[in-house]
Amino acid sequence: MAPDATAGRSPRRRWSLTLSRAVPAVILIVLAAVYLTPFVWMVGTSLKTQAQSIASPPVVIPNPIVWSAYPDALTKMNYPLALRNTLFYAVPAVIGTVVSCSLVAYGFALVKWRGRNVVFLIVLATMMLPSQVTLIPLYVIYAKLGWINTYLPLVIPTFLGSPFFIFLLRQFFLGIPKELVDAARLDGASELRILVRIVAPLAAPALITVGLLTFIEKWNDFYGPLIYLQKPELQPLSLAVQIFQSAHQTDWPQSMAASVIVAAPLVAIYFVAQRKFIEGITLTGLKG
C-alpha cells in the first residue's frame, strides 16, 4: 500500500510544481500585455489614415498601412535640432550624476568616519523636500548668474549629487567585499584610485542603472526646459513634441507618430542595456 500511496502523491506533486511555475508566468504575460497595449495602440494609430484614426467602432489593424505621418512629424517638429538640444544637456547630466553620486556613495559605504550615518540620513531627508519649494529660489539664483536660456541649470546640479542615486549606489557598494578595499589600501592605493580601479568595475551594473535612469529623466523632463529654455532654438524633444501635438490636436496619426519618434530611442536603449539594468536594480537591495 505504501508504494501506491507514494505513486499517487508523485503526479500531484508534479502538477503542483508545474502550476506554481505556470501561474506567475501567466500573470507576468497578462501584465506585460496590459502595459504594452497603449504603446501598441500608439504605433498602430500612427500608421492609420486620418479617417481610420477617428472611426467608430475603432479600427484595430490599419488597412492600408500609411507611413507618411513619420516624415511629416520629423520635418514639422524639427527633430534633428530638438534631438541635438536634448543630447546637449542629457549626456553631461548622465556624466555628472554618475561621477558625483559614486563619489558620495563610496564615502558613505566604504570609508569610516564619525557621523557618517547621521549625514547619510540628512541626505536622504532631502528627498522629502518637494521640487516646487525650491523652484522659485533656484530660478532667482540662475537668473542672477545669467544661466537662463542656457543648459547650465539642467546640467550643473547633477554634478552636486542626487539623494536617490546616492542611496542606490551606496546599497550596491556595501555588497563589495571589503577585503579587496582593505588590500588596496595596504598596497598604498588612494581612495580615488580604489573607487576607479576596484569599486567602479565591480559596480558596473549599478552605475549603468544610474546612468540609464538619469538619461530617461532628462529625456522626459518637461518643466526644467520649459522654465529655463525660453528660446525656441534651444527647445529639446520634450517641448518640441508638446508644441507639435498642440498644433496638430486633431491629426492623430501625426501626433502618435511624433510620440513614437520621441519614445523609440529610450525603448532601444533599454533593450540594449536591460540585463545590466535589471542586475543593478536587483543587487542594490542585497545589503543594507
PLY file of the C-alpha trace (Angstrom):
ply
format ascii 1.0
element vertex 288
property float x
property float y
property float z
element edge 287
property int vertex1
property int vertex2
end_header
0.00 0.00 0.00
2.86 2.39 0.75
4.29 2.34 -2.83
0.82 3.01 -4.24
0.37 6.00 -1.93
3.76 7.39 -2.98
2.91 6.88 -6.63
-0.37 8.72 -6.11
1.34 11.67 -4.47
4.02 11.98 -7.16
1.72 13.13 -10.01
0.02 15.59 -7.66
3.43 16.94 -6.63
4.48 17.34 -10.25
1.19 19.04 -11.06
1.60 21.38 -8.09
5.16 22.23 -9.16
4.05 22.87 -12.75
1.18 25.04 -11.55
3.45 27.05 -9.24
5.67 27.84 -12.23
2.90 28.47 -14.73
0.78 30.86 -12.65
3.50 33.54 -12.21
4.36 33.27 -15.91
0.72 33.77 -16.91
0.39 36.74 -14.55
3.52 38.35 -15.98
2.30 37.81 -19.54
-1.06 39.40 -18.73
0.59 42.40 -17.01
3.00 42.80 -19.92
0.09 42.80 -22.37
-1.72 45.44 -20.28
1.32 47.71 -20.16
2.15 47.22 -23.86
-1.38 47.90 -25.10
-1.11 51.74 -25.06
2.26 51.63 -26.87
0.98 49.17 -29.47
-2.13 51.28 -29.99
0.02 54.40 -30.38
2.15 52.72 -33.04
-0.96 51.38 -34.80
-2.63 54.80 -34.82
0.47 56.39 -36.35
0.11 54.02 -39.31
-3.58 54.76 -39.93
-5.26 57.27 -42.17
-6.99 60.24 -40.59
-10.39 58.64 -41.18
-9.34 55.35 -39.59
-7.91 57.10 -36.51
-11.32 58.59 -35.61
-13.53 55.76 -36.89
-16.20 54.26 -34.64
-16.00 51.40 -33.86
-12.22 51.75 -33.65
-10.04 50.26 -36.38
-7.59 47.93 -34.65
-5.34 46.99 -37.57
-4.59 49.79 -40.05
-5.50 48.96 -43.63
-3.78 50.24 -45.65
-0.63 50.99 -43.64
0.35 54.63 -44.15
3.89 55.79 -43.31
3.54 59.44 -44.32
2.92 60.61 -40.74
6.53 59.87 -39.75
8.39 62.06 -42.28
5.80 64.79 -41.73
6.33 64.68 -37.96
10.12 64.62 -38.32
10.03 67.70 -40.54
7.42 69.77 -38.73
8.84 69.28 -35.23
12.44 69.81 -36.47
13.53 66.53 -34.92
17.30 66.80 -35.63
17.56 70.16 -33.83
15.40 69.02 -30.90
17.39 65.79 -30.58
20.68 67.71 -30.58
19.37 70.08 -27.90
18.27 67.14 -25.76
21.64 65.41 -26.01
23.44 68.68 -25.21
22.25 68.52 -21.60
21.22 64.86 -21.16
24.68 63.38 -21.81
26.58 65.79 -19.48
23.87 65.24 -16.87
24.49 61.48 -17.00
28.22 62.02 -16.55
27.70 64.47 -13.69
25.25 62.21 -11.86
27.37 59.07 -12.16
30.58 60.83 -11.06
29.15 62.84 -8.17
26.87 60.12 -6.79
29.55 57.43 -6.98
31.99 59.62 -5.04
29.47 60.39 -2.30
28.17 56.83 -2.13
31.72 55.48 -1.81
32.29 57.79 1.14
29.11 56.59 2.84
29.65 52.89 2.14
33.38 52.13 2.31
35.03 54.98 4.22
34.66 55.06 8.01
34.28 58.50 9.57
32.46 59.93 12.56
28.84 60.92 11.94
28.62 59.04 8.65
25.19 57.55 9.27
23.76 60.84 10.56
24.89 62.71 7.47
23.52 59.92 5.27
20.11 60.26 6.94
20.19 64.01 6.34
20.96 63.40 2.66
18.02 61.00 2.42
15.78 63.51 4.22
16.30 66.00 1.39
14.28 63.64 -0.83
11.20 64.70 1.14
11.59 68.32 0.02
9.17 68.99 -2.89
10.72 70.46 -6.01
8.06 73.19 -6.01
9.55 74.60 -2.80
12.95 75.21 -4.38
11.72 76.22 -7.84
11.49 79.98 -7.32
14.71 80.37 -5.26
16.64 78.34 -7.83
15.22 80.39 -10.70
16.25 83.62 -8.96
19.76 82.28 -8.41
20.13 81.08 -12.01
18.76 84.38 -13.32
21.31 86.37 -11.31
24.07 84.10 -12.60
22.91 84.67 -16.17
22.12 81.00 -16.75
18.60 81.46 -18.14
18.39 80.34 -21.79
21.42 78.11 -21.28
21.72 74.43 -20.45
23.63 75.11 -17.22
20.58 74.91 -14.87
19.88 71.44 -16.27
23.48 70.20 -16.05
25.33 71.83 -13.12
23.01 70.48 -10.36
23.73 66.92 -11.50
27.39 67.39 -10.51
26.23 68.03 -6.92
24.70 64.59 -6.45
21.19 63.13 -6.24
19.96 61.63 -2.94
18.14 58.71 -4.55
21.08 57.68 -6.71
23.48 58.12 -3.79
21.30 55.71 -1.82
21.14 53.30 -4.76
24.92 53.21 -5.23
25.61 53.04 -1.51
23.50 49.90 -1.25
25.43 48.31 -4.08
28.83 49.37 -2.71
28.01 47.72 0.62
27.93 44.38 -1.19
31.51 44.71 -2.46
33.95 42.55 -0.44
35.75 44.84 2.00
38.83 42.59 1.80
39.52 43.94 -1.71
39.34 47.53 -0.50
41.49 46.85 2.57
44.11 45.05 0.46
44.29 48.01 -1.93
44.76 50.40 1.00
47.58 48.25 2.36
49.24 48.48 -1.06
49.14 52.26 -0.80
46.27 52.97 -3.20
44.38 56.23 -2.66
40.63 56.24 -2.10
40.03 57.70 -5.55
42.12 55.00 -7.18
40.27 52.30 -5.24
36.99 53.73 -6.48
38.12 53.91 -10.11
40.12 50.67 -10.34
38.26 48.31 -7.98
34.83 49.54 -6.96
33.62 51.01 -10.25
34.27 47.86 -12.37
32.53 45.69 -9.77
29.62 48.16 -9.58
29.18 48.48 -13.35
25.53 47.28 -13.28
24.60 49.87 -10.64
26.45 52.66 -12.47
24.74 51.72 -15.74
21.39 51.75 -13.94
22.04 55.22 -12.53
23.16 56.49 -15.93
20.13 55.00 -17.67
17.64 56.36 -15.15
19.25 59.81 -15.34
19.14 59.79 -19.13
15.47 58.80 -19.11
14.71 61.51 -16.57
16.43 64.22 -18.61
14.98 62.93 -21.87
11.43 63.18 -20.48
11.99 66.34 -18.43
9.39 68.92 -19.38
9.25 71.56 -16.66
13.01 72.17 -16.47
13.39 73.10 -20.16
10.05 74.90 -20.09
11.23 77.19 -17.29
14.89 77.74 -18.19
14.94 77.43 -22.01
12.73 80.17 -23.40
14.31 80.46 -26.85
12.71 78.20 -29.50
16.10 77.20 -30.93
17.07 75.71 -27.55
13.98 73.58 -27.02
14.54 69.82 -26.58
12.32 66.94 -27.70
10.08 67.09 -24.62
8.99 70.62 -25.56
9.08 70.09 -29.32
6.67 67.15 -29.22
4.29 69.04 -26.88
4.24 72.09 -29.16
3.76 69.85 -32.20
0.85 67.97 -30.62
-0.78 71.23 -29.54
-0.67 72.43 -33.16
-1.99 69.11 -34.53
-4.59 68.13 -31.95
-6.98 66.63 -34.48
-4.33 64.92 -36.60
-3.97 61.76 -34.52
-1.65 59.85 -36.89
0.91 62.65 -36.89
0.60 63.18 -33.12
1.12 59.49 -32.46
4.00 59.34 -34.95
5.72 62.19 -33.10
5.26 60.35 -29.80
6.69 57.13 -31.26
9.70 59.00 -32.65
10.43 60.51 -29.22
9.89 57.25 -27.30
11.72 54.92 -29.71
15.31 55.82 -28.63
14.50 55.12 -24.97
12.97 51.76 -25.85
16.04 50.85 -27.92
18.44 51.90 -25.14
16.52 49.86 -22.59
16.61 46.69 -24.68
20.35 47.09 -25.22
21.10 47.63 -21.51
18.26 45.68 -19.92
20.44 42.88 -18.50
22.74 45.29 -16.63
19.77 47.45 -15.68
17.84 44.58 -14.07
21.01 43.30 -12.39
21.74 46.72 -10.95
18.21 47.17 -9.60
18.17 43.63 -8.12
21.54 43.63 -6.40
21.16 47.05 -4.73
18.76 45.52 -2.22
21.07 42.74 -1.02
22.95 44.83 1.53
21.66 47.40 3.96
0 1
1 2
2 3
3 4
4 5
5 6
6 7
7 8
8 9
9 10
10 11
11 12
12 13
13 14
14 15
15 16
16 17
17 18
18 19
19 20
20 21
21 22
22 23
23 24
24 25
25 26
26 27
27 28
28 29
29 30
30 31
31 32
32 33
33 34
34 35
35 36
36 37
37 38
38 39
39 40
40 41
41 42
42 43
43 44
44 45
45 46
46 47
47 48
48 49
49 50
50 51
51 52
52 53
53 54
54 55
55 56
56 57
57 58
58 59
59 60
60 61
61 62
62 63
63 64
64 65
65 66
66 67
67 68
68 69
69 70
70 71
71 72
72 73
73 74
74 75
75 76
76 77
77 78
78 79
79 80
80 81
81 82
82 83
83 84
84 85
85 86
86 87
87 88
88 89
89 90
90 91
91 92
92 93
93 94
94 95
95 96
96 97
97 98
98 99
99 100
100 101
101 102
102 103
103 104
104 105
105 106
106 107
107 108
108 109
109 110
110 111
111 112
112 113
113 114
114 115
115 116
116 117
117 118
118 119
119 120
120 121
121 122
122 123
123 124
124 125
125 126
126 127
127 128
128 129
129 130
130 131
131 132
132 133
133 134
134 135
135 136
136 137
137 138
138 139
139 140
140 141
141 142
142 143
143 144
144 145
145 146
146 147
147 148
148 149
149 150
150 151
151 152
152 153
153 154
154 155
155 156
156 157
157 158
158 159
159 160
160 161
161 162
162 163
163 164
164 165
165 166
166 167
167 168
168 169
169 170
170 171
171 172
172 173
173 174
174 175
175 176
176 177
177 178
178 179
179 180
180 181
181 182
182 183
183 184
184 185
185 186
186 187
187 188
188 189
189 190
190 191
191 192
192 193
193 194
194 195
195 196
196 197
197 198
198 199
199 200
200 201
201 202
202 203
203 204
204 205
205 206
206 207
207 208
208 209
209 210
210 211
211 212
212 213
213 214
214 215
215 216
216 217
217 218
218 219
219 220
220 221
221 222
222 223
223 224
224 225
225 226
226 227
227 228
228 229
229 230
230 231
231 232
232 233
233 234
234 235
235 236
236 237
237 238
238 239
239 240
240 241
241 242
242 243
243 244
244 245
245 246
246 247
247 248
248 249
249 250
250 251
251 252
252 253
253 254
254 255
255 256
256 257
257 258
258 259
259 260
260 261
261 262
262 263
263 264
264 265
265 266
266 267
267 268
268 269
269 270
270 271
271 272
272 273
273 274
274 275
275 276
276 277
277 278
278 279
279 280
280 281
281 282
282 283
283 284
284 285
285 286
286 287
